[in-house]
Amino acid sequence: MMSNDTTPFLSDNKSSLKGKVAVVTGSTQGLGEATVRLFKERGCRGLVITGRNEERGLHLANELTLPSCTVIFVKADLGNLDECRNIMKVTDETFGTLDILVNAAATTDRGSIWDTTPEDYDRIMNVNTRAPFFLTQDAVRIMERQKVEGSIINISSTASYGSMPMLAAYGMSKGALNVATKNAAYSLMWSRIRVNALAIGWMDTPGEDDIQRRLHCDSGSGSGSDGDNWKRNAEQNQPFGRLLKPDEVARCIAFCASEESGMMTGCVIDFDQSVFGAGNAPVPPRKEEWARANGMTFSFDQKDSTTTPKATTSTKSIHNSLNPSADDSTNSNSKSKSSGGSSSKKEPATTTTTTTADVSTEIQ
């Protein structure tokens, strides 16, 4: 149906998000940022941006705010449960309702079955599994109270099907998120709240670029060589000749969030240029023959150093099952013993909530 000026009515467009309020975690860069930008274009009246990078978050909120769309930034480290739960508290206080939750933030810290520490494990599980669970719990309370037929989209990973050795805990966290997606979808069906997940493959994001450059630098190749060319080299080996782009994944998220996806719920959608379950069954090499990520050392290497070859994987083999959608709302720096990256100093866990009204005074 067309108006007199030939512009389609948003209300007649099933892909429209007109009048909706959405929370997108990890939305100061990468996939999360692409999603909030698309949500604004499709008519959302309220958006909540979250992440750890306060300067970037405030700038983005200020940029996206329009008379028809209020955008706020809530600073949060999702490894901190209090900061995590504050997101929905501020959302409710600001808008009084909620239509869409996108759990996009994640940490892609490396760690194998041999060398993942309890601290590594807890951080990965807290950010990738615990945070989405309790964000969903708090979101559902708002939706049910307001009788909203809402949509929740979890960003999972193809790593949830097993993944590579250096992503042991990460793969577990995403596998648990898949189960949480189906359980919540089943539990919330009578409330008409839909819950779906996208299992994302290798994606071209700022976080992935940072990881790849550090891995190549740690391997001795240095900046200006393989570190600068990792994406070109990787894309040459992909069936579609490129990595996934945040914009195209954001469109799939918007599909799940809108009426266009109808009553679809409880689905885990593979979004990757591979078909899991097809082809020859995978047969792992012997432990001492596992290819290593650049700069990465399994714990058994230290005691078997005289007999264990120090192989280096290609970029393709390292990340075929990685979902590099981590944003600055998480600690995406890999541990030095597991990925070759240097450990980053974690910032203090302080809860900061800022609306766009504060932008002009807080950005230096």
C-alpha positions as CSV (number, residue, x, y, z in Angstrom):
1,M,0.0,0.0,0.0
2,M,1.4,3.4,-1.0
3,S,0.8,6.9,0.3
4,N,0.3,9.9,-1.9
5,D,4.0,10.6,-2.0
6,T,4.7,7.0,-3.1
7,T,6.4,6.2,0.3
8,P,5.3,2.8,1.7
9,F,3.5,3.0,5.1
10,L,5.8,1.5,7.7
11,S,2.7,0.1,9.5
12,D,2.0,-2.1,6.4
13,N,5.6,-3.3,6.2
14,K,6.1,-6.6,8.1
15,S,9.9,-5.8,8.4
16,S,9.1,-2.5,10.1
17,L,10.1,-1.9,13.7
18,K,8.2,1.3,13.9
19,G,7.5,2.3,17.5
20,K,9.5,-0.5,19.0
21,V,12.0,-0.2,21.9
22,A,15.1,-2.4,21.7
23,V,18.1,-3.3,23.8
24,V,21.2,-4.5,21.9
25,T,24.3,-5.6,24.0
26,G,27.8,-5.1,22.7
27,S,26.5,-2.3,20.5
28,T,29.3,0.2,20.4
29,Q,31.0,-1.6,17.5
30,G,30.8,-4.5,15.1
31,L,27.6,-6.5,14.8
32,G,25.9,-4.8,17.7
33,E,26.5,-1.3,16.2
34,A,25.3,-2.5,12.8
35,T,22.1,-3.8,14.4
36,V,21.2,-0.6,16.3
37,R,21.8,1.4,13.1
38,L,19.5,-0.8,11.2
39,F,16.9,-0.8,13.9
40,K,16.9,3.0,13.9
41,E,16.4,3.0,10.1
42,R,13.5,0.6,10.4
43,G,11.6,2.8,12.8
44,C,12.5,2.0,16.5
45,R,11.5,4.8,18.8
46,G,13.8,3.8,21.6
47,L,17.3,2.1,21.5
48,V,19.6,1.1,24.4
49,I,23.2,0.8,23.5
50,T,25.5,-1.1,25.9
51,G,29.2,-1.7,26.1
52,R,32.4,-0.9,28.1
53,N,33.7,1.8,25.8
54,E,31.9,4.9,27.3
55,E,33.3,7.4,24.9
56,R,32.3,5.4,21.9
57,G,28.9,4.6,23.4
58,L,28.1,8.2,24.1
59,H,29.2,9.3,20.7
60,L,27.0,6.7,19.0
61,A,24.0,7.5,21.1
62,N,24.3,11.2,20.2
63,E,24.8,10.4,16.5
64,L,21.7,8.2,16.3
65,T,19.3,10.2,18.4
66,L,16.5,11.9,16.5
67,P,13.2,13.5,17.5
68,S,11.5,10.3,16.6
69,C,14.1,8.0,18.2
70,T,15.6,8.3,21.7
71,V,18.9,6.5,22.1
72,I,20.6,6.0,25.5
73,F,23.9,4.4,26.5
74,V,24.3,2.2,29.5
75,K,27.9,1.3,30.3
76,A,28.2,-2.3,31.4
77,D,30.7,-5.1,31.7
78,L,28.6,-8.2,31.2
79,G,30.9,-10.2,33.4
80,N,29.5,-8.2,36.3
81,L,26.0,-9.4,37.1
82,D,25.0,-6.1,38.8
83,E,26.0,-4.1,35.8
84,C,24.3,-6.6,33.6
85,R,21.0,-6.3,35.4
86,N,21.2,-2.5,35.5
87,I,20.7,-2.5,31.8
88,M,17.1,-3.6,32.0
89,K,16.5,-1.4,35.1
90,V,17.5,1.7,33.2
91,T,15.6,0.6,30.1
92,D,12.4,0.2,32.2
93,E,12.9,3.6,33.9
94,T,13.5,5.3,30.6
95,F,10.9,3.7,28.3
96,G,8.6,1.8,30.6
97,T,8.4,-1.1,28.1
98,L,10.6,-3.3,25.9
99,D,9.9,-5.0,22.6
100,I,13.2,-6.5,21.5
101,L,16.4,-7.8,23.2
102,V,19.4,-8.7,21.1
103,N,22.2,-10.5,23.1
104,A,25.0,-9.7,20.8
105,A,27.9,-9.2,23.2
106,A,30.4,-12.0,23.7
107,T,34.0,-12.7,24.7
108,T,36.0,-14.9,22.3
109,D,38.9,-15.6,24.7
110,R,41.0,-18.6,23.7
111,G,41.6,-21.6,25.8
112,S,41.9,-25.4,25.2
113,I,40.9,-28.4,27.3
114,W,44.6,-28.4,28.4
115,D,45.2,-24.9,29.5
116,T,41.9,-23.1,30.2
117,T,42.1,-21.8,33.8
118,P,39.1,-21.6,36.2
119,E,39.3,-17.8,35.8
120,D,39.2,-18.0,32.0
121,Y,36.3,-20.4,32.2
122,D,34.3,-18.3,34.6
123,R,34.8,-15.1,32.6
124,I,33.7,-16.8,29.3
125,M,30.7,-18.5,30.8
126,N,29.6,-15.4,32.7
127,V,29.7,-13.1,29.7
128,N,28.5,-15.5,27.0
129,T,25.9,-17.5,29.0
130,R,25.0,-16.1,32.3
131,A,24.6,-12.5,31.1
132,P,22.1,-13.4,28.2
133,F,20.2,-15.6,30.6
134,F,19.5,-12.9,33.2
135,L,19.1,-10.2,30.6
136,T,16.4,-12.4,29.1
137,Q,14.9,-13.0,32.5
138,D,14.6,-9.3,33.2
139,A,13.4,-8.5,29.7
140,V,10.6,-11.1,30.0
141,R,9.4,-9.5,33.2
142,I,9.0,-6.2,31.4
143,M,7.4,-7.7,28.3
144,E,4.9,-9.8,30.3
145,R,4.0,-6.9,32.6
146,Q,3.3,-4.7,29.5
147,K,1.7,-7.6,27.6
148,V,4.2,-7.1,24.8
149,E,4.6,-9.9,22.2
150,G,8.3,-9.4,22.2
151,S,11.3,-11.0,20.4
152,I,14.6,-12.0,21.9
153,I,17.6,-12.9,19.6
154,N,20.7,-14.6,21.0
155,I,23.9,-14.4,18.9
156,S,25.4,-17.8,19.1
157,S,28.2,-19.3,17.1
158,T,29.0,-22.3,14.9
159,A,31.5,-23.0,17.6
160,S,28.6,-24.3,19.6
161,Y,28.8,-27.6,17.6
162,G,32.3,-28.4,18.9
163,S,34.7,-25.9,17.5
164,M,38.5,-25.9,17.4
165,P,40.7,-27.0,20.4
166,M,41.6,-23.4,21.4
167,L,37.9,-22.5,21.8
168,A,36.9,-25.2,24.3
169,A,35.2,-23.0,26.9
170,Y,33.9,-20.6,24.2
171,G,32.2,-23.4,22.3
172,M,30.7,-24.7,25.6
173,S,29.3,-21.2,26.4
174,K,27.6,-21.0,23.0
175,G,26.3,-24.5,23.2
176,A,24.6,-23.6,26.5
177,L,23.2,-20.5,24.9
178,N,21.6,-22.6,22.2
179,V,19.9,-24.8,24.9
180,A,18.8,-21.6,26.8
181,T,17.3,-20.3,23.5
182,K,15.1,-23.4,23.0
183,N,14.1,-23.6,26.7
184,A,13.1,-20.0,26.9
185,A,11.2,-20.2,23.6
186,Y,9.2,-23.2,24.9
187,S,8.6,-21.6,28.3
188,L,7.4,-18.3,26.9
189,M,5.2,-19.5,24.1
190,W,1.9,-18.7,25.8
191,S,3.2,-15.2,26.5
192,R,3.8,-14.9,22.7
193,I,7.4,-13.9,23.4
194,R,9.6,-15.4,20.6
195,V,13.2,-16.5,21.3
196,N,15.6,-17.4,18.5
197,A,19.4,-17.7,18.0
198,L,21.8,-17.1,15.1
199,A,24.8,-19.4,15.0
200,I,27.3,-17.1,13.3
201,G,30.4,-18.2,11.5
202,W,33.6,-16.2,10.8
203,M,32.7,-12.5,10.6
204,D,34.6,-9.4,9.6
205,T,34.5,-7.2,12.7
206,P,36.8,-4.7,14.5
207,G,37.3,-7.2,17.3
208,E,38.3,-10.0,14.9
209,D,40.8,-7.6,13.1
210,D,42.4,-6.8,16.5
211,I,42.7,-10.5,17.4
212,Q,44.2,-11.5,14.0
213,R,46.7,-8.7,14.1
214,R,47.9,-9.6,17.5
215,L,48.1,-13.3,16.6
216,H,50.2,-12.6,13.6
217,C,52.4,-10.1,15.5
218,D,53.0,-12.7,18.3
219,S,53.9,-15.3,15.7
220,G,56.8,-13.1,14.5
221,S,55.4,-12.1,11.2
222,G,54.9,-8.5,12.5
223,S,52.7,-5.7,11.4
224,G,52.9,-4.8,7.8
225,S,53.0,-8.4,6.6
226,D,50.5,-11.2,7.3
227,G,48.9,-9.1,10.1
228,D,47.8,-6.5,7.6
229,N,46.7,-9.0,5.0
230,W,45.0,-11.6,7.1
231,K,41.5,-10.7,5.8
232,R,42.5,-10.8,2.2
233,N,44.2,-14.2,2.7
234,A,41.3,-15.6,4.6
235,E,38.6,-14.4,2.2
236,Q,40.4,-16.1,-0.7
237,N,39.8,-19.5,0.9
238,Q,36.1,-18.9,1.6
239,P,33.4,-20.4,-0.8
240,F,31.7,-17.0,-1.2
241,G,35.1,-15.2,-1.5
242,R,34.5,-13.1,1.6
243,L,33.8,-13.3,5.4
244,L,30.4,-12.6,6.8
245,K,29.7,-8.9,7.1
246,P,28.0,-7.3,10.2
247,D,25.4,-5.6,8.0
248,E,24.1,-8.8,6.5
249,V,23.9,-10.5,9.9
250,A,22.1,-7.4,11.2
251,R,19.4,-7.9,8.6
252,C,18.8,-11.4,9.7
253,I,18.5,-10.2,13.3
254,A,16.0,-7.6,12.2
255,F,14.0,-10.3,10.4
256,C,13.8,-12.3,13.7
257,A,12.8,-9.2,15.6
258,S,10.1,-8.1,13.2
259,E,6.6,-9.5,12.2
260,E,8.2,-10.7,9.0
261,S,9.4,-13.9,10.9
262,G,5.8,-14.6,12.0
263,M,5.6,-17.1,14.9
264,M,9.0,-18.5,14.4
265,T,10.5,-19.4,17.8
266,G,13.0,-21.8,19.3
267,C,15.2,-21.8,16.2
268,V,19.0,-21.9,16.1
269,I,19.8,-20.6,12.6
270,D,23.2,-21.4,11.1
271,F,24.6,-18.3,9.4
272,D,27.9,-19.5,7.9
273,Q,29.4,-20.6,4.6
274,S,29.5,-24.3,5.7
275,V,26.9,-27.0,6.3
276,F,27.2,-28.7,9.6
277,G,26.4,-32.4,9.5
278,A,27.2,-32.8,5.8
279,G,30.4,-34.2,4.3
280,N,32.7,-36.7,5.7
281,A,32.7,-37.3,9.5
282,P,35.5,-35.3,11.2
283,V,38.4,-37.5,12.4
284,P,40.7,-35.7,14.8
285,P,44.5,-36.1,14.4
286,R,46.5,-37.4,17.3
287,K,47.0,-34.9,20.2
288,E,50.6,-34.2,19.3
289,E,49.6,-33.5,15.7
290,W,47.1,-30.7,16.5
291,A,47.9,-27.6,14.5
292,R,48.5,-24.6,16.8
293,A,47.2,-21.1,16.5
294,N,50.1,-18.6,16.1
295,G,51.7,-17.9,19.5
296,M,49.5,-20.4,21.3
297,T,51.0,-23.2,23.5
298,F,49.0,-26.1,24.8
299,S,50.1,-27.1,28.4
300,F,51.2,-30.5,27.2
301,D,53.7,-28.8,24.9
302,Q,55.8,-27.8,27.8
303,K,56.5,-31.4,29.0
304,D,56.5,-32.9,25.5
305,S,58.6,-30.2,23.8
306,T,61.2,-32.7,22.6
307,T,58.7,-34.8,20.7
308,T,55.8,-32.4,19.8
309,P,56.1,-30.5,16.6
310,K,55.2,-26.8,16.8
311,A,52.9,-26.6,13.8
312,T,51.3,-23.3,12.8
313,T,47.7,-23.3,11.4
314,S,46.6,-21.3,8.5
315,T,44.2,-18.4,9.2
316,K,41.4,-20.5,7.7
317,S,41.9,-23.5,10.0
318,I,42.2,-21.4,13.1
319,H,38.8,-19.7,12.7
320,N,36.5,-21.8,10.5
321,S,34.2,-22.3,13.5
322,L,34.8,-19.1,15.4
323,N,32.2,-16.4,15.9
324,P,34.3,-13.3,16.2
325,S,31.4,-11.0,17.1
326,A,32.9,-9.9,20.4
327,D,32.6,-6.2,21.1
328,D,34.1,-3.7,23.5
329,S,31.5,-4.6,26.1
330,T,33.5,-7.7,26.8
331,N,37.1,-8.7,27.4
332,S,38.0,-9.8,23.9
333,N,41.8,-9.8,24.6
334,S,43.0,-13.4,24.6
335,K,45.1,-14.7,27.5
336,S,48.8,-14.8,26.6
337,K,49.2,-18.5,27.4
338,S,46.2,-19.5,25.2
339,S,46.3,-17.2,22.2
340,G,49.5,-15.3,22.2
341,G,47.8,-12.1,23.1
342,S,48.9,-10.1,26.1
343,S,46.6,-10.0,29.1
344,S,44.7,-6.8,29.4
345,K,44.1,-5.0,32.6
346,K,40.4,-5.2,33.5
347,E,38.8,-1.9,34.2
348,P,37.0,-1.4,37.5
349,A,33.5,-2.7,37.7
350,T,31.6,0.5,38.0
351,T,28.1,1.0,36.8
352,T,27.6,4.1,34.7
353,T,24.3,5.0,33.1
354,T,24.2,7.9,30.7
355,T,21.5,9.3,28.6
356,T,22.0,11.3,25.4
357,A,21.3,14.4,27.4
358,D,24.8,14.0,29.0
359,V,26.6,13.6,25.7
360,S,27.6,17.2,25.1
361,T,29.2,17.6,28.5
362,E,30.9,14.2,28.8
363,I,32.7,13.8,25.5
364,Q,36.0,15.6,25.6
